[in-house]
Amino acid sequence: MHSEQHQDVYESVTAILCDARGGVDNNVLPTNLLLADSPDELLALRAPDKNISIFSWAAPTELREAVASRMPADLITGRWRVPKHASETLLELVDDQVTRSIMAGLLPAIAAYSQLVHGTHLEVSLEHTREQPCPLFHVDRLSYRLLCTFRGPGTQWLDDRFVHRRFLGKGSNQRIVRYGANIYEVDRFDVCVLKGESVPGGYRRGIVHRSPPVSPCDGTRWYLRIDCP
């Protein structure tokens, strides 16, 4: 596992960018993390001791370069509602070739996500932002959420062992994050599925995470979010 450390805005907290495509020593990973070698392995997130799964999608180099070279104003945004067992219809709803290629590459992961959730339709959003919409660490009040960042920093999350859950929702990251903890950041083009607190037995077991800060060097963050209400 390759990692880079960079300073976070909260004292005594280190942000670590994990590249799961490299070699990995499972003994140094947070125990709540599931690394999936294939999209189907994302389904193992049902295990009660796991609340985040990451699959490293091998996006083609030319696709990564096309995304990186675009002006922020040219990054496609939109919201769509599609039947969860017909997620390929997303390809018919997107005109832009780069965005369609991204969606096509992610279809296996989206199909696996669809097996995790119980609703009939997927709420799909493509968004880009220069802001940090959710700066506070929190848990989602839903079952599972799929996220994939294509430009800028990815979702940040915590090792369960370093979380004071009693302070969630009380407006202070410094109280939530235990002293000496790491903040983990999902790498670009890695698919992550987050477990929320609406799964059976999920109370106080959802992944604690936040939106990443977007630095002037990053310029913007462009990402996919999929929920199933």
N, C-alpha and C positions, 0 to 999 in steps of 0.2 A: 504494500500500500504506500503510495507516494503521498506526502503531506507537505503543505506549506503553512507557516504560521504568520499571522499578521495581527497587528494591534487592534483590539476591540475598544469601544468607547467605555466599557465598564471595567473598573479597576480589578486587577488580579484575574481577569478572564482572557484566555487565549483562543483565537479562532483558528481552526484547523481545516484546511481544504483537503478532503480525502479523494484520492483517485483510485477507485476500486478496480481499475483495469490492471494495475500492477500486482506484484506479489503481495500477499497479505498474511500476517500472522494473527490468527483468530484470537490469540491470547491477549492482544493489546486492544481489541475492539470493544466498544460498549456492548454489554450483553443483550441490550434491547434491540440491537441492529441485526437485520437479516440481509446478507449479501446474496443476491440471486444471480446464478450463472445463466439463466434463461428466463424469458417472460413467465413461463408456467411456474417457476419457483417463487414468484411473487405471492402465490396462493398460500405459501407456508406462513404468511403473516397472520393467519388465523391462530397460530400458537399463542397461548396466553402470555408468554414471557417476551414476545417480540412486539414492537409497536412502530417500527419503521423498516421498510425494505427498499433496497436500492439495486437497480439493474443497470449495468453500463451498456447502453446502446451504442454500438459501433457505427456511429453516423459517418458517412463518407466524408473524406477530407474536403472535397469540392463543395459539399453542402455546408460544412462548417465555415469555409471561406466565404461562401455567398452570404451567409448570415452576418459574419463579422464585417463585411465590406458595405453593408447597406446603411444608408442614412436612417436615423431613428424614425423620421417621418414616413419612411417607406416600409416599416415593419407592420405587417398586417395584424389588425385586431378585430375581434368579433366574438359573438356569443351564439351558440347553436344548441338545439335540443334534438337529440337523435335517439332512436330505439337502441337499447344497450346490446341487443343481439344483431344489430345491423350497423355497427359503427363505421363500416366502410362507406356509408352514405356521406360521411364527412368529406370524402374526396370530391363529391359532386357539388358541395357547398362552397368550396374554396377555389377561386379562379387563379390565384397566384401560384406559379410553378414551384417556387422554393417552399412555400408553405404546404403545398400539396405533397411534395416529396417528404417533408417532415412528418405529416400525418400518415402517409403510406408506411414509412419506416416504423412508426409507433403503433400500428394496428395490432401486432401481436401482444404488446404490453397492455393496450386498451382492452383487448379481448380477455386477457387474464384478469384485469381489474373488474371487468363486467361480471366475472364469476364470483368475485368477493362480495359484491353488493346485491341487495334484494329488490331495489326498485326496477321499474320498467324502462326508464329513459335516463340518458346521461346529459348532464348540463356541462357543456364544453365552452371554455373561455380562452381566448388568446389575448394577452394584455401586455402592454409595455408601459414602464413608469420610470421616472427619475426619483421617485419618493420611496419612503419606507412605510408602507401603509399599516403594517402591524409591527411596531418596534418592540412591543412587550412580549415576552415569552408567554405562551398560552397553549391550551389544548382546544381541539375542534369539537363542537357538539354535533358530530355526525359519525357515521360508521368508518368510511375510508375515503381518502382524497388522493388523487394522482396529480403529481406536479412534475414538470420538466422545464428547466430553464435553458434557453438557447443563446442568450446574450446577457452578459453581466453576471453578478453573483447569484448563487443558488440558495435554496432554503436552508436556514440554520436551525440546528436542533441540539438537544442535550442528552447526555448519558443519564439514565434514570437515577443512578446512584448519587448524582450531584444536583438533585432538584429538591427544593423545599416546596412541596405541592400546596401546603397550607397558605402560601403567599400568592398563588396564582389568582389573577383577577384583582389584585390590590395595588397595582400601579407601580411596582418597584422590581426591576430586574435584579438589582443588587441583593434583594431578599430572596428571590426565587433561586438564583444561581449560587450554589455553595462555593465557599472560598477554594480557589485553586482549580476550579472546574475548567474544562475545555468547551468551547463552542465548535460544533462540527458543521461543515458546510457542504452541501451536495454539489458536485462538480457539474459543469455545463454538459448538456446532452445526456446526463444520467437520469433515468426515470426513478422517482421515489414515490412510494405509496405510504401515506401516513395513516395510522390507526387513530380514530377519535374515541370519544367516550360513549358513543351510542351503540357500540357493538355489545352483544350480551357479555356481561361480566367485565365491561370496559371501564367502569367507574374507577377513577384515579389510576388508570393504566394507559390513557392516551399519550401519544408522543408530545413532549413539550418542545415547541418550536416557535420561530418568528420569521417575518420577512427580513431579508438582509439589508443592511445599509448599502446604498448605491453611491459609489465615490465618483468624483468628477472624472477620474480616469476611465471608469466604466461607461459613463455617459448615460446609459439607460439599461433597464432590465427587460428582457422579452421572454415571456414564459407561457406555458400551457397549464391550465388547471381543469380538472375533471371531477365533478361531484355526481352523486346519485341520490337525490332527495328521497 
